[in-house]
Amino acid sequence: MNILAPPRARLPIEVVFDLVCPWCFLGIRRLRRMLRSRPDVAAELIWRPFLLNPDLAPQGVPRQEYLVRKFGGEERARRLHGTIAELGRAEGLDFRFDRIRRVPHSLDAHRLVRWAGRFGMADATVDAVFEAYFMDGVDIGDGAALAAIAGRLGLDAALARRFLATVAEVEAVHADNLRAHRLGINGVPCFVVAGRHAIAGAQEPEVLERLLDVALVEG
């Protein structure tokens, strides 16, 4: 430890996101890259659930059915996914949309993040769930699959599965989703720095850094 180094500025960053949102995966990866370049800042990421598909069936829907409903067909979705995949490669992300068979309801995945946060593992769980879904095509609406992800992170998989079998944190996730809408957030990702400065979208690290600096200047 360098006792002559200036103290790091502590900065809370609320990340409003959904675990089935590829732009969120990309945007969060860019945020992390920016923060690695700023050793003067001790950022605390606060995960705020957002439900892009709140009316989806609890068991999710076949991907083909979802694409028709949301995009009018697979061709338009393929073009969009191609763009996201290209941007992802620049961040070291290997999006494999072709591996996704079902589009899940993300409620339980958000609950797992909140549960993992009790053990200081929320950040790692967010990354692991994103990777499982977008790279490996894992059904992250399935409790057993989510528990297995927790187990690979060194958490107690059996305990995670028992937690997901309850209704714990369900209301908390819905409350955060409602709060986001009441704040006028209707798209994700959205980053709220120091409770005052917000920016939406998978922004480039340079854009995020400017927002960070504004928040630091204003104290």
Residue pairs with C-beta under 8 A, 6 or more apart in sequence:
6 40
8 39
8 40
8 41
8 42
9 40
9 41
9 42
9 216
10 42
10 44
11 41
11 42
11 43
11 44
11 193
11 194
11 212
11 215
11 216
12 43
12 44
12 46
12 193
12 194
12 195
13 31
13 43
13 44
13 45
13 46
13 191
13 192
13 193
13 194
14 46
14 48
14 191
14 192
14 193
14 195
15 28
15 31
15 45
15 46
15 47
15 48
15 189
15 190
15 191
16 48
16 49
16 50
16 180
16 185
16 188
16 189
16 190
16 191
16 192
17 24
17 27
17 28
17 47
17 48
17 49
17 50
17 126
17 188
17 189
17 190
18 24
18 49
18 50
18 51
18 52
18 106
18 110
18 188
19 106
19 109
19 110
19 113
19 126
19 129
19 130
19 133
19 140
20 52
20 53
20 103
20 104
20 106
20 109
20 133
20 140
21 50
21 52
21 188
21 189
22 81
22 84
22 88
22 95
22 97
22 134
23 84
23 188
23 189
23 201
23 202
24 130
24 188
24 189
24 202
25 88
25 93
25 95
25 130
25 134
26 84
26 87
26 88
26 91
26 93
26 202
27 189
27 191
27 201
27 202
27 203
28 126
28 130
28 189
29 88
29 91
29 92
29 93
30 91
30 202
30 203
30 204
30 205
30 208
31 191
31 205
31 208
33 91
33 205
34 205
34 206
34 208
34 209
34 212
35 41
35 43
37 205
37 209
38 209
38 212
41 212
41 216
45 122
45 123
47 113
47 114
47 117
47 122
47 126
48 176
48 179
48 180
48 192
49 106
49 110
49 113
49 114
49 173
49 176
49 177
50 176
50 177
50 180
50 185
50 188
50 190
51 106
51 107
51 110
51 173
51 174
51 177
52 106
52 188
53 103
53 105
53 106
54 177
56 103
56 104
56 105
57 105
58 105
58 107
58 141
59 105
59 141
60 102
60 103
60 104
60 105
60 139
60 141
61 69
61 102
61 103
62 101
62 102
62 103
63 100
63 101
63 102
63 103
64 74
66 103
67 73
67 74
67 77
68 74
70 77
71 77
71 80
81 95
81 97
84 95
85 95
85 97
87 202
88 94
88 95
93 134
93 135
94 135
95 134
95 135
96 134
96 135
96 136
96 137
97 134
98 137
99 135
99 136
99 137
100 133
100 134
100 137
101 137
101 139
102 139
102 141
104 133
104 139
104 140
104 141
104 142
105 141
106 140
106 141
107 170
107 173
108 140
108 141
108 143
108 146
108 164
109 129
109 140
109 141
109 146
110 169
110 173
111 163
111 164
111 168
111 169
111 170
111 173
112 125
112 129
112 146
112 149
112 150
112 160
112 163
112 164
113 122
113 125
113 126
113 129
114 122
114 169
114 172
114 173
115 150
115 160
115 163
115 164
115 168
115 169
116 122
116 124
116 125
116 150
116 153
116 155
116 160
117 125
119 155
121 153
121 154
121 155
124 153
125 149
125 150
125 153
128 149
128 152
128 153
129 140
129 146
129 149
132 138
132 140
132 145
132 149
133 140
138 145
138 149
139 145
140 146
140 149
143 161
143 164
143 165
144 161
146 160
146 161
146 164
147 157
147 158
147 160
147 161
147 164
148 157
150 156
150 157
150 160
151 157
151 160
180 190
185 198
185 200
187 200
187 201
188 200
189 200
189 201
189 202
190 198
190 199
190 200
190 201
191 198
191 199
191 200
191 203
191 208
191 211
192 198
193 199
193 211
193 212
193 214
193 215
194 215
194 218
196 215
196 218
197 211
197 214
197 215
199 207
199 208
199 211
